[in-house]
């Protein structure tokens, strides 16, 4: 899924007459195509077409039904089995934005594939920074020989997005220091 796949189908006219302007219908629960072709008597022909299956199509076995019509009457039909494989396609982005005495980090995981993808994310944090950081969703705080960090474990379902937001804001600390300094200056003078 998510890539062009070349499909080869072999057709044979077992009849004793030429078949011009055949309408061919390829159908399955994954795709539907229509084509026109001609087959001379006893002719074998390989039909090629490129098929792009939706990246979110579930992994599994499917049936492809091919029907040939001439002047509205069915001239042949055949069913084939085909498989759609796994499509591991996870987009990972980290978006950092800084402001006055603040920083925001968005960790985004978007599953553009067709199976659940399990992920672990680690966000390192300093001991002082920890007191001024909020996470959403709340991460598990870990302190070990590697340092301090927040960690998350999660599954990203096909077609979905998982986002972690970490905001570090020192503004209230800055305001508190300014207020204390102003209070000290007011008391002294």
C-alpha positions as semicolon CSV with decimal commas, in nm:
position;residue;x (nm);y (nm);z (nm)
1;X;0,000;0,000;0,000
2;X;0,101;0,356;-0,066
3;X;0,320;0,262;-0,365
4;X;0,246;0,192;-0,729
5;X;0,229;-0,180;-0,797
6;X;0,244;-0,323;-1,145
7;X;-0,030;-0,580;-1,196
8;X;-0,002;-0,838;-1,475
9;X;-0,311;-1,030;-1,585
10;X;-0,301;-1,297;-1,855
11;X;-0,613;-1,326;-2,070
12;X;-0,683;-1,589;-2,337
13;X;-0,960;-1,592;-2,599
14;X;-1,052;-1,961;-2,621
15;X;-1,332;-1,891;-2,866
16;X;-1,334;-1,914;-3,243
17;X;-1,425;-1,549;-3,302
18;X;-1,246;-1,218;-3,258
19;X;-1,367;-1,010;-2,966
20;X;-1,335;-0,637;-3,035
21;X;-1,424;-0,356;-2,795
22;X;-1,453;-0,572;-2,485
23;X;-1,538;-0,389;-2,164
24;X;-1,324;-0,520;-1,881
25;X;-1,413;-0,455;-1,516
26;X;-1,159;-0,519;-1,240
27;X;-1,325;-0,498;-0,901
28;X;-1,243;-0,568;-0,540
29;X;-1,313;-0,412;-0,204
30;X;-0,981;-0,225;-0,243
31;X;-1,017;-0,079;-0,595
32;X;-1,234;-0,072;-0,908
33;X;-1,103;-0,018;-1,262
34;X;-1,254;-0,030;-1,607
35;X;-1,078;-0,083;-1,939
36;X;-1,141;-0,158;-2,309
37;X;-0,953;-0,419;-2,510
38;X;-0,977;-0,654;-2,805
39;X;-0,879;-1,021;-2,829
40;X;-0,843;-1,212;-3,155
41;X;-0,948;-1,576;-3,165
42;X;-0,715;-1,798;-2,960
43;X;-0,505;-1,494;-2,868
44;X;-0,321;-1,468;-2,536
45;X;-0,268;-1,119;-2,401
46;X;-0,099;-0,985;-2,089
47;X;-0,265;-0,677;-1,946
48;X;-0,046;-0,444;-1,740
49;X;-0,169;-0,166;-1,518
50;X;-0,029;0,028;-1,229
51;X;-0,232;0,019;-0,915
52;X;-0,185;0,237;-0,611
53;X;-0,363;0,093;-0,308
54;X;-0,466;0,340;-0,037
55;X;-0,190;0,338;0,230
56;X;-0,451;0,282;0,502
57;X;-0,589;-0,035;0,340
58;X;-0,591;-0,307;0,601
59;X;-0,336;-0,585;0,566
60;X;-0,494;-0,909;0,445
61;X;-0,621;-1,125;0,161
62;X;-0,866;-0,982;-0,093
63;X;-1,055;-1,107;-0,400
64;X;-1,010;-0,948;-0,743
65;X;-1,300;-1,015;-0,977
66;X;-1,244;-0,968;-1,352
67;X;-1,548;-0,954;-1,582
68;X;-1,542;-0,918;-1,964
69;X;-1,848;-0,788;-2,151
70;X;-1,923;-0,761;-2,523
71;X;-2,233;-0,563;-2,620
72;X;-2,367;-0,587;-2,264
73;X;-2,330;-0,967;-2,248
74;X;-2,075;-1,136;-2,024
75;X;-1,801;-1,316;-2,219
76;X;-1,590;-1,427;-1,924
77;X;-1,519;-1,383;-1,557
78;X;-1,257;-1,498;-1,311
79;X;-1,180;-1,436;-0,944
80;X;-0,826;-1,415;-0,806
81;X;-0,689;-1,380;-0,456
82;X;-0,432;-1,113;-0,380
83;X;-0,262;-0,991;-0,065
84;X;-0,215;-0,643;0,075
85;X;0,094;-0,634;0,294
86;X;0,198;-0,425;0,591
87;X;0,262;-0,058;0,538
88;X;0,480;0,084;0,814
89;X;0,469;0,457;0,750
90;X;0,514;0,675;1,057
91;X;0,593;1,044;1,013
92;X;0,784;1,187;1,307
93;X;0,813;1,562;1,370
94;X;0,944;1,767;1,659
95;X;0,824;2,127;1,649
96;X;1,014;2,371;1,873
97;X;0,893;2,725;1,939
98;X;1,059;2,968;2,177
99;X;0,912;3,276;2,340
100;X;1,014;3,521;2,611
101;X;1,136;3,298;2,898
102;X;0,943;3,001;2,758
103;X;0,980;2,709;2,519
104;X;0,728;2,471;2,367
105;X;0,818;2,135;2,213
106;X;0,555;1,937;2,025
107;X;0,643;1,577;1,951
108;X;0,413;1,455;1,672
109;X;0,378;1,099;1,540
110;X;0,141;1,046;1,244
111;X;0,065;0,695;1,121
112;X;0,010;0,697;0,745
113;X;0,035;0,318;0,729
114;X;-0,212;0,033;0,773
115;X;-0,107;-0,124;1,106
116;X;-0,076;-0,008;1,466
117;X;0,273;0,119;1,545
118;X;0,406;0,114;1,902
119;X;0,642;0,394;1,998
120;X;0,843;0,509;2,297
121;X;0,946;0,873;2,331
122;X;1,198;1,017;2,574
123;X;1,229;1,390;2,649
124;X;1,543;1,484;2,850
125;X;1,498;1,749;3,117
126;X;1,726;1,930;3,361
127;X;1,665;1,927;3,738
128;X;1,586;2,301;3,750
129;X;1,382;2,291;3,428
130;X;1,167;2,011;3,568
131;X;0,990;2,248;3,811
132;X;0,880;2,477;3,528
133;X;0,772;2,218;3,269
134;X;0,424;2,082;3,205
135;X;0,359;1,791;2,971
136;X;0,042;1,683;2,795
137;X;-0,028;1,400;2,817
138;X;0,154;1,364;3,147
139;X;0,478;1,176;3,097
140;X;0,639;0,929;3,333
141;X;0,929;1,101;3,511
142;X;1,248;0,891;3,518
143;X;1,571;0,962;3,706
144;X;1,858;0,718;3,658
145;X;2,226;0,706;3,562
146;X;2,139;0,846;3,217
147;X;1,988;1,159;3,373
148;X;1,634;1,288;3,408
149;X;1,362;1,265;3,146
150;X;0,997;1,221;3,075
151;X;0,894;0,905;2,889
152;X;0,581;0,799;2,702
153;X;0,476;0,465;2,551
154;X;0,186;0,467;2,307
155;X;0,031;0,306;1,999
156;X;-0,048;0,509;1,690
157;X;-0,344;0,360;1,503
158;X;-0,357;0,372;1,122
159;X;-0,460;0,717;1,002
160;X;-0,419;0,881;1,342
161;X;-0,187;1,134;1,504
162;X;-0,034;1,119;1,853
163;X;0,094;1,448;1,991
164;X;0,294;1,524;2,307
165;X;0,329;1,886;2,418
166;X;0,601;2,000;2,659
167;X;0,590;2,361;2,778
168;X;0,866;2,514;2,992
169;X;0,772;2,857;3,128
170;X;1,000;3,068;3,348
171;X;0,784;3,384;3,333
172;X;0,625;3,342;3,676
173;X;0,973;3,293;3,828
174;X;1,092;3,611;3,656
175;X;0,785;3,805;3,777
176;X;0,836;3,671;4,132
177;X;1,200;3,786;4,136
178;X;1,103;4,132;4,003
179;X;0,830;4,167;4,270
180;X;1,071;4,063;4,547
181;X;1,335;4,309;4,421
182;X;1,077;4,590;4,406
183;X;0,961;4,503;4,759
184;X;1,322;4,513;4,885
185;X;1,382;4,848;4,711
186;X;1,057;4,988;4,856
187;X;1,156;4,880;5,208
188;X;1,507;5,025;5,179
189;X;1,394;5,362;5,040
